[in-house]
Amino acid sequence: MILAAGRGERMRPLTDRTPKVLLEVGGKPLVQWHIEKLYNAGFERIVINHAWLGEQIEQTLGDGRRFGLRIDYSREVQALETAGGIANALALIGTQPFLVVNGDVFTDFDFKRLVPRLAALAESSLLAHLVMVPNPVHHSDGDFALTEGKVEADGRRRLTFSGIGVYRPELFGPVSVGQKAQLAPLLRAAMPQGAVSGELYRGVWVDVGTSERLAELNRLVTLTAKTRS
């Protein structure tokens, strides 16, 4: 699942007429980078939720066939936040563990790394597996601690949650369809039971949350492309 329902308030006026995930990075929509990487990792079906200007997302991406996979859409009248959006889409996702990535991040993370985690969650008591990254300057306090492969709510060495994770549907049991809900409280409730595992990724990862970061990311991608050519 790709989360794409956010309004993108901090990126206005860019997002007044364009959904944040359709803003271009290196000449193509931000969300397309995820779709192509998911296809290369072997995923055949993606669910995308949307609210603000969601019809543009559907018109741009279509049913996914041109990317070699299938895209279904979970439509929200108003954004239901992270956990609410996921819970609302479970009817499309099904009953097995699934991968989720925030649509407004850019990364070179290889989603193939999480395929074994999908199987592991199905056969264990774990409810979630999170990809953590070093804290960026704009989020220096981090989110959670990572200790011996388990994610904890408190700890000395806090890291930032990347927005990439694998979940079992049971994690979202407390959230009703159509209810607004955040993901962090659900994760914190599961952490004391050791039900949230994690890993640290030190590669390219950018939270494209402001127009300044978008511009800097485009400079980085352009420079990288020139270097490779």
C-alpha positions as CSV (number, residue, x, y, z in Angstrom):
1,M,0.0,0.0,0.0
2,I,1.2,3.5,-0.8
3,L,-0.2,6.3,1.5
4,A,-1.2,9.3,-0.6
5,A,-4.1,11.0,1.1
6,G,-2.2,13.9,2.7
7,R,-3.1,17.5,1.9
8,G,0.6,18.6,1.8
9,E,-0.1,21.8,3.8
10,R,3.6,22.6,4.2
11,M,4.2,22.4,0.5
12,R,1.5,25.0,-0.5
13,P,1.1,26.6,-3.0
14,L,2.6,23.6,-4.9
15,T,-0.1,21.3,-3.6
16,D,-3.0,23.6,-4.1
17,R,-3.6,22.1,-7.5
18,T,-1.5,19.0,-7.5
19,P,-1.5,16.1,-5.0
20,K,1.8,15.9,-3.2
21,V,2.6,12.4,-4.5
22,L,2.3,13.8,-8.1
23,L,4.9,16.5,-7.6
24,E,7.9,15.6,-9.9
25,V,11.3,14.3,-8.8
26,G,13.8,13.8,-11.6
27,G,11.1,14.3,-14.3
28,K,8.4,11.9,-13.0
29,P,5.9,11.9,-10.1
30,L,7.2,11.1,-6.7
31,V,4.8,8.2,-6.4
32,Q,6.0,6.6,-9.6
33,W,9.4,6.0,-8.1
34,H,7.7,3.8,-5.5
35,I,5.6,2.0,-8.0
36,E,8.6,1.1,-10.2
37,K,10.6,-0.1,-7.2
38,L,7.7,-2.2,-6.0
39,Y,7.3,-3.8,-9.4
40,N,11.1,-4.5,-9.5
41,A,10.8,-6.1,-6.1
42,G,8.1,-8.5,-7.4
43,F,4.9,-7.0,-6.1
44,E,2.0,-7.4,-8.5
45,R,-0.7,-5.4,-6.8
46,I,-0.7,-2.0,-5.0
47,V,-3.5,-0.2,-3.1
48,I,-3.2,3.6,-3.0
49,N,-5.4,5.7,-0.8
50,H,-6.2,9.3,-1.6
51,A,-8.4,12.2,-0.6
52,W,-7.2,15.6,-1.7
53,L,-7.4,15.8,-5.5
54,G,-7.5,12.1,-5.6
55,E,-9.0,12.0,-9.1
56,Q,-5.7,13.4,-10.4
57,I,-3.9,10.4,-8.9
58,E,-6.2,7.9,-10.6
59,Q,-6.1,9.8,-13.9
60,T,-2.3,9.9,-13.9
61,L,-1.6,6.3,-12.7
62,G,-4.6,4.5,-14.1
63,D,-5.1,0.8,-13.3
64,G,-1.3,0.2,-13.1
65,R,-1.0,-1.9,-16.3
66,R,1.5,0.5,-17.9
67,F,3.8,-0.2,-14.8
68,G,3.3,-4.0,-15.1
69,L,1.1,-4.4,-12.1
70,R,-2.4,-3.7,-10.7
71,I,-3.4,-0.6,-8.8
72,D,-6.6,-0.4,-6.7
73,Y,-7.7,2.8,-5.0
74,S,-9.1,3.4,-1.5
75,R,-11.0,6.7,-1.7
76,E,-11.4,8.9,1.4
77,V,-13.8,11.8,1.6
78,Q,-11.4,13.4,4.0
79,A,-7.9,12.2,4.9
80,L,-8.2,9.6,7.7
81,E,-4.5,9.9,8.8
82,T,-2.1,6.9,8.6
83,A,-3.8,4.2,10.6
84,G,-7.3,5.3,9.6
85,G,-6.3,5.2,6.0
86,I,-4.8,1.7,6.3
87,A,-7.8,0.4,8.3
88,N,-10.2,1.8,5.7
89,A,-8.3,0.0,2.9
90,L,-8.1,-3.5,4.6
91,A,-11.1,-4.7,2.5
92,L,-8.9,-4.2,-0.5
93,I,-5.7,-5.5,1.1
94,G,-6.9,-8.8,2.5
95,T,-6.0,-10.8,5.6
96,Q,-2.2,-11.4,5.0
97,P,0.7,-9.2,6.2
98,F,1.3,-6.3,3.8
99,L,3.9,-3.6,3.0
100,V,3.2,0.1,3.4
101,V,5.2,3.0,2.2
102,N,4.5,6.7,2.7
103,G,3.9,8.3,-0.7
104,D,5.8,11.5,0.3
105,V,9.2,9.9,0.9
106,F,12.0,9.3,-1.6
107,T,14.4,6.4,-1.0
108,D,16.7,3.9,-2.7
109,F,15.6,1.2,-0.2
110,D,15.2,-2.2,-1.9
111,F,11.7,-3.4,-1.1
112,K,12.8,-7.0,-1.8
113,R,14.4,-6.9,1.6
114,L,11.0,-6.9,3.2
115,V,9.6,-9.9,1.3
116,P,10.9,-12.4,3.9
117,R,9.5,-10.2,6.6
118,L,6.0,-10.6,5.1
119,A,6.3,-14.4,5.6
120,A,7.9,-14.0,9.0
121,L,5.0,-11.9,10.3
122,A,2.5,-14.4,9.0
123,E,4.2,-17.2,11.1
124,S,4.9,-15.2,14.3
125,S,3.4,-13.1,17.0
126,L,4.9,-9.9,15.5
127,L,2.4,-7.3,14.4
128,A,4.8,-5.0,12.6
129,H,8.3,-4.6,11.2
130,L,9.6,-1.0,10.8
131,V,12.4,0.4,8.7
132,M,14.2,3.1,10.7
133,V,16.7,5.7,9.4
134,P,19.2,8.1,11.1
135,N,17.5,11.3,12.3
136,P,17.4,14.0,9.7
137,V,18.2,17.6,10.8
138,H,14.5,18.5,10.8
139,H,13.6,15.6,13.0
140,S,16.6,15.4,15.3
141,D,14.8,13.8,18.3
142,G,13.7,10.7,16.3
143,D,10.6,8.5,16.9
144,F,11.5,5.2,18.5
145,A,14.5,3.3,19.7
146,L,15.9,0.1,18.1
147,T,17.4,-2.5,20.4
148,E,18.6,-5.9,19.2
149,G,16.1,-5.9,16.3
150,K,13.1,-4.8,18.4
151,V,11.5,-1.3,18.2
152,E,10.8,0.4,21.6
153,A,8.9,3.5,22.5
154,D,11.7,4.7,24.8
155,G,15.4,4.4,24.6
156,R,18.6,6.3,24.5
157,R,19.3,6.0,20.8
158,R,16.2,7.2,19.1
159,L,15.8,6.8,15.3
160,T,13.3,8.1,12.8
161,F,10.6,5.9,11.4
162,S,11.1,6.0,7.6
163,G,7.4,5.5,6.7
164,I,8.2,2.0,5.3
165,G,6.8,-0.9,7.3
166,V,5.3,-4.4,7.1
167,Y,2.1,-5.0,9.1
168,R,-0.4,-7.6,10.1
169,P,-4.0,-6.5,9.7
170,E,-4.6,-7.4,13.4
171,L,-2.6,-4.3,14.3
172,F,-5.5,-2.1,13.1
173,G,-8.2,-4.0,14.9
174,P,-8.9,-1.0,17.3
175,V,-9.6,1.3,14.3
176,S,-13.1,1.3,12.7
177,V,-13.6,1.8,9.0
178,G,-13.9,5.5,8.3
179,Q,-12.3,6.5,11.6
180,K,-9.4,9.0,11.8
181,A,-6.5,7.4,13.6
182,Q,-2.7,7.8,13.8
183,L,-0.3,4.9,13.5
184,A,2.1,5.7,16.3
185,P,-0.3,4.9,19.2
186,L,-1.0,1.5,17.8
187,L,2.7,0.8,17.5
188,R,3.4,2.0,21.0
189,A,0.7,-0.2,22.4
190,A,2.3,-3.2,20.7
191,M,5.9,-2.5,21.6
192,P,5.8,-3.6,25.3
193,Q,4.8,-7.1,24.1
194,G,7.8,-7.2,21.8
195,A,5.5,-7.3,18.8
196,V,7.3,-4.7,16.7
197,S,10.6,-5.6,15.1
198,G,12.8,-3.2,13.1
199,E,15.9,-2.6,11.1
200,L,18.2,0.4,10.4
201,Y,18.7,1.6,6.9
202,R,21.5,4.1,6.1
203,G,20.9,4.6,2.4
204,V,19.2,7.5,0.6
205,W,16.0,8.6,2.3
206,V,14.3,12.0,2.1
207,D,11.1,13.1,3.8
208,V,9.7,15.4,1.0
209,G,7.7,17.5,3.4
210,T,8.5,21.0,2.2
211,S,9.1,22.8,-1.2
212,E,12.7,23.4,-0.1
213,R,13.4,19.7,0.4
214,L,11.7,18.9,-2.9
215,A,14.0,21.4,-4.7
216,E,17.0,20.0,-3.0
217,L,16.0,16.4,-3.9
218,N,15.6,17.4,-7.5
219,R,19.1,18.8,-7.5
220,L,20.4,15.6,-6.0
221,V,18.6,13.3,-8.5
222,T,19.8,15.5,-11.4
223,L,23.4,15.5,-10.2
224,T,23.3,11.7,-9.7
225,A,21.9,11.2,-13.2
226,K,24.6,13.3,-14.7
227,T,27.3,11.5,-12.8
228,R,26.0,8.1,-14.0
229,S,25.8,9.3,-17.6
